[in-house]
């Protein structure tokens, strides 16, 4: 579905959009140089110490979904609940 | 006057005596400069003070309105959150409360922290107490003004300079810590790979102590850095707070990137070079470097920030919480709530962020910006191998007049402050004087987890180039 913009909004933003695009296009000057580098999503991605309280790979930990007869996913028991009950 | 010495030096009697004085100064900042969106009553504040206990007892803290506070309206400066009362406290609020401080109110800010002039708030613009026809800077405009107008400390958030830039425009100290030092749990996200909770302060000792308390590890923020760097820094911060300046930490090698400095106004450059002379007289070795890779920082920052904003702000649909405008269909209700709930600057950034990350343009803009982010980070780290800090003016000009820097034409004012946000380094803005009665700041960017070095440098400049007892007067400086 396409959402309609309120009247006059396109023209209101046009000048600003042009200015922002000019700013965005400045990265093109460095396009060739940029290709030598890998994208950096997080400022400390390389140098941050990894978290110790979570598993290193979530994929191994992801629970396998179990479906009920009517097609709904049966929620797995919450981790730690048993411990709390026992405690 | 109660601001004549740091909070950490106040006696128990002074803490009690100064409670009302602090409140009255915030009330003035609210009345004269529109520094607060929500200011609590003296009765509420006094009630909490009587129940409180801890090392911060007697300290009233203004908090930026994008940090959630249980039971207190939190609007982000936006109409879309005009009825949002959080059911929990941010980590930093938990720390403040458990140490005896009282949150005095929620400060005015640019809508969703998007802006650098304090003009885009739905709740009206904030005025600069040094010159009421000038902008106070942003986005943490109210927090900076509250401290400038006889306050001690305040909390803000810094995504591209939102603490340091208003600190510079209001003659107060502003710190953006290392990314991952302070928990962002409870900070309403705008661009989460760039932003950190920051601190405004009048004195370096208070800043060191508050940072010591707020930098405790919190497992609820998955981007927090855990390790010895944090704990050794915290010990250094405690030493600074209670023993003052460490002369050994002043044996520094500092560099300024001439290609950036020469883009500032001539008067700003003059003041900057004067502060370099003071640093040299203190024994700091100051050198000049060229860092052309920093020229692309501004466009890199804006692409990343807008893309992250378009993603983060998708949650405001008018369905879960916040403003909901009734319409015949679900899609109409979402469109109406967002169209009328967000202001112009927020909509501009959502539109452009969506565009820059859309299929076909992602590689041209967003991914390229992320590659350049690594280039900037590696370049800066290389500079910081040979130097302890990088210095430059916090802003290229003194605070502009209202309207002069509103919208995209004002993005240029962030050219110095966005750099540490891209790389995650800590940075501080230290007041260094006035140009035609308008405040100017010096930005010092340090190595990761070197906040103690930055605060120590600030403390050594107190009463030399920066007078922490100086406050503005009504109707101009």
Interface residues (C-beta under 8 A of the other chain):
Chain A: X1 X3 X4 X5 X6 X12 X13 X16 X17 X19 X20 X21 X23 X24 X25 X26 X27 X28 X29 X30 X31 X33 X34 X35 X36 X37 X38 X39 X40 X41 X42 X43 X44 X47 X48 X49 X51 X52 X53 X54
Chain B: X179 X180 X193 X194 X219 X222 X223 X225 X226 X227 X229 X296 X298 X299 X300 X302 X303 X306 X331 X335 X339 X344 X347 X348 X351 X352 X356 X364 X365 X367 X368 X369 X370 X371 X372 X373 X374 X375 X377 X378 X407 X408 X409 X411 X421 X422 X423 X424 X448
